[in-house]
Amino acid sequence: MAREMGLDLNRITGTGPAGRVVRQDVERAAMLSGGARPARPAEAKPAAQQPAELPRRPAPVPTGPDFYDEPLSAMRKVIATRLVQSKAPVPHFYLTIEVDMGRAKELRESAKVLNPDLSFSYNDLILKACAAALQLHPHVNASFQGEAIRYHRRIHLGIAVAVDEGGLITPVIRNCESKTLQEIAREAKDLVARARNRKLNPDEYVGATFSVSNLGMMGIEEFSAVINPPEGAILAVGEVAEKPVVVKGQIQVGLRCRMTLSCDHRVVDGATGAKFLQTLKQILETPVFLAF
């Protein structure tokens, strides 16, 4: 750069490490000598390989108090109480499984071709699959009652829904064991919309026997949910995303979703929870019968 500008390096004061002459020194010397700031040569090193410049001026210091306190809303008080009741006394353990969602995607796309008005989300499919798996594993559709374990003959699925102002509510789809995928999809859409608008009736967010919490739409790959007592388990669903997978020794692009089952160890044993997840995986990877 100095040669192109006709400058003598021996006359330039270096400001780099150990007095080294750096790019900024050459540019400064060029401007002092009356020249314009040069364009960066194409062959120059990327900025990441050059010494980082410290900020010339400190950031302004915020004014006012260092913090502020916001009183708990009624919903946040309930959440705080319920979580303490759950996480502290309930012995949680967690099981995670990865599910191939390729055929689930094909089912959604095929349904739209057959009937443009027929629409259901991955979460609707997962809810229907949970209902089917719970019918085969009734010991997961259970709750701890102090001196007894209650096994529920009906499957009432709770859907964790985030609402404005930092709240969380779990509307319930009842009797899912006897409802079609389309019925579950329609009811879930209605309940979620009314939950976010705070228009649910009190009896519509109590009485779940098993819950599903899905943060996949927010880009969360995997998480563990806290059980909503007295339920014995809750399924946490991550993002449905493309990723490299090995199929018969070859790397291919697959559509995968990670699901974590949180279990109350007083109700559900490890093997019981694992068998439930295996069944859930099999159903979602061969989901065609869920459409009927």
Helices and strands as residue ranges (DSSP letters): H 2-5, G 9-11, G 17-19, H 23-32, G 47-49, H 74-87, E 92-100, H 102-114, H 122-136, E 142-144, E 149-151, E 157-159, E 161-163, G 164-166, E 167-169, E 172-173, G 176-178, H 181-196, G 202-204, E 210-214, G 216-218, E 233-237, E 241-247, E 250-264, H 270-285, G 288-291
